[in-house]
Amino acid sequence: MSPVTVLVPHAQGAEILSEVDGLHPVVYDPEKPLPDEAATARALVAPFLASSDAVELTTTMPQLEIVQLLTAGAEAWIGRLRDGIALSDGRGAHGGATAEWVVSVLLAVYRHLDRFVRAQDRGVWDYHQTEELAGKRILLVGAGDVGEKTRARLAPFDVEVTMVGRTARDGVHGWDELPRLLGEHDATVVVVPLTDETRGMIDAEFLAAMPDGALLVNGARGPVCDTDALLAELQSGRIRAAVDVTDPEPLPEGHPLFSAPGLLLTPHVGGSVPLAMRRAYGVAAEQLAVFARGERPPNLVTGAY
């Protein structure tokens, strides 16, 4: 059987995939016309953090059978590929780094690190007692790879973690229980994928169910949260938030989120770490190796072949 030609947007990725039996990686530039090999390529590794415009790459690949993503987020691709093209995501590549970001912002908010940094910038010795993460009740909405890795990293901090997933199962509550659970926890961490079902999940009703002084942590996607509803709660001073994602994104200059009280904002850096790309291609290699054997990749999101 001849090797599967796969178009790859990074030379580093092509090097990693070249070690997989049955794959013939060819590097392409997403900003330029695809190489001649696109005519016979059966697999495409999408650009990292690609927008929906990247779907246009598939229109000049007549033999394409599968698109492999480098991220877990597949919202830009679902429902936009022609019949016969499968979609496999990068689930498992960035969960550890994102979970580390969640723990970092929880510690930063509860130990008032953002306030101390601002005091340092002003040259002020702002001694005061802080809160602590220990003893907090954490509601973790999203029971996939990121959620599981977040729970594991929170384990040493003496916190009580409640997991919530789309459907209830052993050790995981269902989404239908959220209205009750939100009011019983000190912090709610949201790490769900962006889908039609999760878009706008964090709305005014969701936020109102959180107790006074609670902390919202959004490590999912910007559109999972209603920006106006979050701003209203922050400006009232009733809750606090730490977000790595926003809607819109990136935030335009002067956007009110930049100056919202009680908000710790990072510019979508949860998965932006030195080994991110190598991990992503490690997952891609595993998925495409299965595809090359004619089997169903574990991370398949949509489609069959």
C-alpha positions in Angstrom: 0.0 0.0 0.0 1.4 3.4 -1.0 2.0 6.0 1.8 -0.7 8.5 2.7 0.3 12.0 1.5 -0.5 14.5 4.2 -0.1 18.2 3.9 1.5 19.8 7.0 1.8 23.5 7.9 5.1 23.3 9.8 8.5 21.8 9.0 8.7 20.6 12.6 5.4 18.8 12.2 6.6 17.2 8.9 9.7 15.9 10.7 7.6 14.3 13.4 5.1 12.8 11.0 7.9 11.4 8.7 8.7 8.9 11.5 5.2 7.4 11.2 4.9 4.3 9.0 2.5 4.9 6.1 2.7 8.7 6.0 4.4 10.9 3.5 4.3 14.5 4.9 4.6 17.5 2.6 5.0 21.0 4.0 2.7 23.8 2.8 2.3 27.5 3.5 -1.3 28.4 4.5 -0.7 31.9 2.9 0.3 30.5 -0.5 -1.2 28.2 -3.1 -1.0 24.6 -2.0 1.9 22.4 -3.5 1.2 20.0 -6.4 0.9 17.2 -3.9 -2.5 18.6 -2.8 -4.0 16.9 -5.8 -3.4 13.5 -4.4 -3.2 14.2 -0.6 -5.6 12.2 1.5 -4.9 14.0 4.8 -4.5 17.7 5.8 -3.1 19.0 9.1 -4.9 22.3 9.6 -3.0 25.4 10.6 -2.7 26.0 14.3 -5.6 28.1 15.7 -6.9 28.4 12.2 -10.0 30.5 11.6 -12.9 29.3 9.5 -11.2 30.7 6.4 -8.8 27.8 6.5 -11.6 25.5 5.4 -11.0 26.9 1.9 -7.8 24.9 1.8 -9.8 21.7 1.3 -11.5 22.9 -1.9 -8.4 22.2 -4.0 -7.8 18.7 -2.5 -10.0 16.3 -4.5 -8.8 13.2 -2.7 -8.9 14.6 0.8 -10.4 12.1 3.3 -9.4 13.6 6.7 -8.5 16.9 8.3 -6.4 16.7 11.5 -6.5 19.6 13.9 -3.7 20.7 16.2 -6.2 22.0 18.8 -9.1 20.5 20.7 -11.4 23.3 19.4 -13.1 22.2 16.2 -15.8 24.9 16.0 -14.3 26.5 12.8 -14.6 23.2 10.9 -17.7 21.3 12.1 -20.4 21.4 9.5 -18.2 23.1 6.9 -16.4 20.2 5.3 -17.8 18.5 2.2 -19.3 15.0 2.4 -16.7 12.3 2.7 -14.1 14.3 4.7 -13.6 13.2 8.3 -12.5 15.6 11.1 -10.1 14.6 13.9 -9.2 17.1 16.7 -6.1 17.5 18.8 -7.7 16.5 22.1 -5.0 15.6 24.6 -2.3 18.0 23.3 -2.9 21.1 25.4 -4.9 19.9 28.4 -2.0 19.9 30.7 -0.9 23.5 29.9 -4.5 24.8 30.1 -5.0 23.1 33.4 -1.8 24.7 34.7 -3.2 28.1 33.6 -6.4 27.4 35.6 -4.5 26.6 38.8 -2.3 29.7 38.2 -5.1 32.1 38.0 -6.9 30.5 41.0 -3.8 31.0 43.1 -3.2 34.5 41.7 -6.8 35.7 42.5 -7.0 34.1 45.9 -3.5 35.3 47.0 -4.1 38.8 45.5 -1.0 38.5 43.2 -2.5 40.9 40.7 -3.1 43.5 43.4 0.5 43.1 44.7 1.9 43.6 41.2 -0.1 46.8 40.7 1.2 48.0 44.1 4.8 47.2 43.1 4.3 49.2 39.9 3.2 52.2 42.1 6.1 51.6 44.5 3.6 50.9 47.3 4.1 48.3 50.1 0.5 47.0 50.2 0.7 44.6 53.1 -2.6 42.9 53.9 -4.0 39.4 54.6 -5.1 37.5 51.5 -7.4 34.6 50.8 -6.2 31.1 50.1 -7.1 28.3 47.6 -7.1 25.6 50.3 -10.6 24.8 51.5 -12.3 26.2 48.4 -15.2 24.4 46.7 -14.4 24.3 43.0 -17.1 23.6 40.4 -15.4 22.2 37.2 -17.6 22.5 34.2 -16.2 20.3 31.4 -15.2 16.7 32.1 -13.0 16.0 29.1 -9.2 16.0 28.8 -8.8 19.6 30.2 -11.2 19.0 33.0 -9.6 15.8 34.1 -6.1 17.3 34.0 -7.3 20.3 35.9 -8.8 18.1 38.6 -5.5 16.2 38.9 -3.5 19.4 39.3 -5.9 20.8 41.9 -5.7 17.6 44.0 -2.7 18.7 46.2 -4.4 22.0 47.1 -6.9 20.6 49.6 -9.9 21.8 47.6 -13.3 20.1 47.0 -13.8 19.6 43.3 -17.2 18.9 41.7 -17.2 17.8 38.1 -19.9 18.6 35.6 -20.2 17.1 32.1 -22.8 17.1 29.3 -24.3 13.9 30.7 -24.2 12.5 34.2 -22.0 9.5 34.9 -20.0 8.1 37.8 -18.3 11.0 39.5 -19.7 13.5 37.1 -22.9 15.6 37.4 -24.9 16.5 34.4 -25.5 20.0 33.0 -29.1 20.0 34.2 -27.7 20.2 37.8 -25.8 23.4 37.1 -28.4 25.9 38.5 -28.2 24.2 41.9 -24.4 23.5 41.9 -23.4 27.0 40.9 -24.8 28.4 44.1 -22.9 25.9 46.2 -19.3 26.6 45.1 -16.7 29.3 45.7 -15.3 29.2 42.1 -16.7 27.9 38.8 -14.1 26.8 36.2 -15.4 26.4 32.7 -13.4 24.3 30.2 -15.9 23.1 27.7 -15.5 23.1 23.9 -17.4 25.7 21.9 -20.5 24.1 20.3 -24.0 25.2 19.5 -24.9 23.9 22.9 -22.2 25.7 24.9 -22.3 29.0 23.0 -23.5 31.6 25.5 -23.6 29.1 28.3 -22.3 31.6 30.8 -25.2 34.0 30.5 -26.9 36.4 33.0 -28.8 33.5 34.6 -25.7 31.4 35.0 -23.8 34.2 36.6 -26.7 35.2 38.8 -26.8 31.7 40.2 -23.2 32.1 41.5 -23.0 33.3 45.1 -21.7 36.7 46.1 -17.9 36.9 46.0 -17.6 33.8 43.8 -14.9 33.5 41.1 -15.6 32.6 37.5 -12.7 31.1 35.5 -13.2 30.8 31.7 -10.5 28.7 30.0 -12.9 27.5 27.3 -13.6 29.8 24.3 -14.8 33.5 24.3 -18.3 32.9 22.9 -19.1 30.5 25.7 -19.5 33.6 27.8 -21.9 36.5 27.3 -19.6 39.4 27.5 -22.2 42.0 28.4 -23.6 39.8 31.2 -20.1 39.3 32.6 -19.4 43.0 32.5 -22.6 43.8 34.3 -21.7 41.4 37.2 -18.1 42.6 37.4 -19.1 46.3 37.4 -21.5 45.6 40.2 -18.6 44.1 42.2 -20.7 41.0 43.1 -18.4 38.4 41.6 -14.8 38.2 40.2 -13.5 36.5 37.1 -10.3 35.3 35.5 -10.5 34.7 31.7 -8.1 33.6 29.1 -10.6 34.0 26.2 -12.9 36.8 25.2 -15.6 37.7 22.8 -14.5 39.5 20.6 -11.0 38.2 20.5 -8.5 39.8 20.4 -10.1 42.6 22.4 -10.0 45.9 20.6 -8.2 48.8 22.2 -10.4 50.5 24.8 -12.8 47.6 25.3 -14.4 47.8 28.8 -13.1 44.3 29.8 -9.6 45.8 30.0 -10.7 48.1 32.9 -13.4 45.9 34.4 -13.0 45.6 38.2 -12.3 42.2 39.7 -11.1 40.8 36.4 -7.8 39.0 35.8 -7.4 38.9 32.0 -4.8 36.9 29.9 -4.6 37.0 26.1 -5.5 33.4 25.2 -2.2 32.0 26.4 -3.4 28.9 28.3 -1.9 26.5 25.8 0.9 28.8 24.6 4.0 27.0 26.0 7.3 25.9 24.4 6.3 22.3 23.9 2.8 23.0 22.7 3.5 22.3 19.0 5.5 19.2 19.7 2.6 17.8 21.8 0.1 18.8 19.2 2.0 16.9 16.5 2.4 14.0 18.8 -1.4 13.7 19.0 -1.6 14.3 15.2 0.9 11.5 14.6 -1.1 9.1 16.7 -4.3 9.9 14.9 -2.9 9.8 11.4 -1.1 6.6 12.0 -4.4 4.9 12.8 -5.9 6.5 9.7 -3.1 5.2 7.5 -3.9 1.7 8.8 -7.4 2.1 7.5 -8.9 2.3 11.1 -11.0 4.9 12.9 -8.9 7.6 14.7 -9.8 7.9 18.4 -10.2 11.7 18.2 -12.6 11.6 15.3 -15.2 14.4 15.6 -17.2 14.0 12.5 -17.3 11.9 9.3 -16.4 8.4 8.3 -14.4 6.9 5.5 
